[in-house]
Amino acid sequence: MNNVNYQKELDKITAVIEEGRINRPKVLLHACCAPCSSYCMEYLREFFDITVFYFNPNITSEAEYTKRLDEEIRLIGIYNDQVTRYREAGLQPDACDMKVTDNTGLIKIIRGDYIPGQFSERVKGYEDCPERGARCHICYELRIAETFKIAREAGIEYVATTLTLSPLKDAQKINEIGYRLGEGSGDVKWLPSDFKKREGYKRSIELSAEFGLYRQNYCGCVYSKRE
Ligand code: SF4
């Protein structure tokens, strides 16, 4: 089966927003960490009102969970400060070649609780699967399903995830899971993506360097740390 280009699927939706055929939508963006969020937020904030949902019960320890969360909050603060300065004084950010426009939105965050048992219970029997395999598919689904639940409760139209940025993640599988979960989620729709397609991963490295973001050297779970 041919792989779908999910960046092009996202382009179709952003084109409709740009043409003003639908009102600027809200998206609940599941975020795994600040480095991956950096590009995804820079890109999506031109089209959507973003609420980030930080929810990652796969992470090895509470200290690591909090460290990644704190960086996420710090990054959102930097982005929102850029928008505030632009709106108040017309100032463009100094950072990289980043631009703020009249469309650039402020970003909110919802902090998910750290309940590691939610992950360890679900991946029992799959511990030895290699990265990108069945264990990871369960991990993607756990996090995306919770994001749909929160989006339904909050009345947010779209759900997306930063997980498609990483070259180590299976973007085809992530999008298949997202569409499947979206089918049973009433008015909440899946926002397809493959954020790495337009040099998104490279851009995330530039932004991480610019803002001095903490970049962990493993995906998140104890098995990825061992690998
Ligand atoms: S390697 Fe990453 S995506 Fe896969 S199970 Fe571990 S934390 Fe989840």
Boltz pocket constraint, residues with backbone or C-beta under 6 A from the ligand:
constraints:
  - pocket:
      binder: B
      contacts: [[A, 58], [A, 59], [A, 131], [A, 132], [A, 135], [A, 136], [A, 137], [A, 139], [A, 140], [A, 219], [A, 220], [A, 221], [A, 222], [A, 223], [A, 224]]
      max_distance: 6.0
